[in-house]
Amino acid sequence: DFPHVVVFDLETGGTVPWQHPILEFAGIRYDVTARPWREVGRLHLKILAELDMSDPDVSGALIYNGIPDRMAAGEWNGAIELNSALIEIANFMDGSILAGHNVAMDWYFLLAGFLANSMIPPVRATYSLLDSASAGLYLWVQGQAPGGKRPSLERLAEALGVPFPQEIRHRAMADCEATAAVIQRLVVGKAAP
């Protein structure tokens, strides 16, 4: 049995897991035996990476996520190396079901990081991924998605009454918190506190 779910989100410098860097990780661990789920831990890491701004995928991703402005504001002061981050992430995820919005993409980035650093991924985490994008896709296929559009995290949050202000979107912890609330509304009918 897996009594915990870790809802996590990454911000990356592109869309190709084995080519582009992980820049930020956020995770919230929940005890899912409680209703609503009870938060039992958080992990938020900024990760050092070399960024090739001449690569349009990298520069586009960074601008989309607002990362250059956040770096200039000092948010990456104290950032850690990827291998150190992966050790913390593996320990945090151990023994949990992994969840997120479009979680497979973020999981592939983590797997690429583990493999590139000759590390073993969390072995007691289940790879049965709980994905709010997939749940939202079901609503879309059934004609119940907000505005009849494909379910982005923003659209799902709005449709389910989850507060998700524009100015905090595409920040790993804010996206993680919104995803946790969306998943709880979809799965157990109550939002995370």
N, C-alpha and C positions, 0 to 999 in steps of 0.2 A: 504494500500500500504506500501511497504517496500523500501524506497529510499536508504537504506544502505545495504552493504554486509560486513560482518566481515570474512576475511580469517584468519584462525588460525591454529596453530600447537602446539602439545605437544611433549615433550620428557619425557619418563616414565621409571620407573625401572622395566619393565616387560611387559607382554602382556595381563594380566587379570585385567580388570578394578576394580573389587571389592577386589582385592588382592594386586596389585602392585601400588606403589606411582606415583603421578604426580610430576615431578621434575622441569619442565620448561614450561612456557606458552608464546606464542608470538601471537599477533593479529594485523592486520592492518584493519582499518575501511575505507571503500570507499563509496563515493557518486556515485551511479550507474546511476544517471540521466545524468552524464557527460560522454563524449566520448573523449579520453579514460577515464576510471574511475578516479575520483579525490580522492586522499588520504586525509582523514579528521581526522585521529588519529591513534596512535600506543600504544600498551601496551606490555611490555616485563617483565616477572616476573620469578625469580628463587625461588623455593619453598623448604622449609625445609622438610626432610623426613628421617625416620630411614630406613637404607638399610641393608637387610639381605644378605650379600655376600655369605653365604653358600647356598642360593637358586640359582640353576644354571640359572633360568629364569632372576633373578635380575642381577647376575654378567654378564651374556651374553648380556643383554640389555645395561647395563652401558658401557661395553667395546665396543660394537657396536657403541654406541653414543659418545664415547670418554669422557664420563662424569667424570670418576676418574681423568684423567689428567686435565680437566677443573676445577674440584673442587680443586685439588692440586695447580693450578695456581691462585686460589683466586676468580674465577668467581662466587662462591656461597656466598662470603662475602656479607652480607646485605640481604640474602634470607629471605623470610617471611613465616609464618605459612600458611598451606593450607586454613584454614577458612578465613583468611584475603585476601588471593589471590582470593578465590572464590567470595567474595564480589566485588572486583575490576573487575573480569572477568564478572560477571553477569551485572554490570553496563555498562561495555564496550560493551557487546553483545546486550543489550536491544534495541529492535526495529529494529533488523537487520535479514537479511537472513544469515545463517551460511554456510561457505564454507571452503574447505580444500582438501588435498589429502588423500584419505581414511578417510574422515571426520567422518564417523559413529563411527569408532574405537575411535578417540579422543573425540567425543561427549559422548560416553559411559563412558569414564574415567571421564569426567566432571560430568556427571549425578551421577556416583557412589560417587564422592566426595561431591556433593551437598547432596545426601541422607545420606551418612555417617556422615555428619555434621549437619543433621536436617535442611537443608537450601532448599529454593525454587529456582529452576533454573530460568534463565531469562524468565519472563512470556510474554514479548512482542517480543521475538525473534521467528522467524518461524523455525520450525523443518523440513522444506523442505530444506534439505541439498544439497548444490551445491558441487559436488565431481569431482575433476579432474581425479581421478582414474577411476570412472565410465565412464566419457567422453573418457578417453584413452582406456578403455576396448572396447568401441564401435569401435574405430579405429582398435584395435587388431582383433576383430571379422570380420571386413570388409577387413582384410588383409592389412591395411594401417599403422599398428604400426611399429615404427622403428625397423628394423632387424627382424620383425615378432615375436618379443618377447612381453610378457605381459608388460603392460605399468607402469613401476616404475616412480616416479617423475623424476629421473635422465634421463631416456629414453625419456620421454615426453619433458622435457626441451631441451634436445639435438635435438630432431626431430623438435621442434618449434623454434629453434634458441635462446633459453633463456639462458643467461650465468648462469652457476651453477658450479663453480669450486669445485673439489673434497675436498679440504681442509676445506670448509665451510659447507659441507653437514652434516645433522643430528644435526644441531644447529637450535633451534626452529625458530628464526627470519629469518635466511637464507632460511630455508625450506618454511617459510611463504611467503617470498618475491618471491621465485621461483614459488610457487604454484599460487600466485596472477597473475604473468605474464603468466603462462600456462593457467589458467582459462580465462584470458582476450583474449588470442590468440584463444582459443577454442570457447569462447562464443561471443565475440564482434570483434575478428579479430585484435586487437591491444594490445600490451603488456603494462603492468603498467609501469609508469615512474620509 
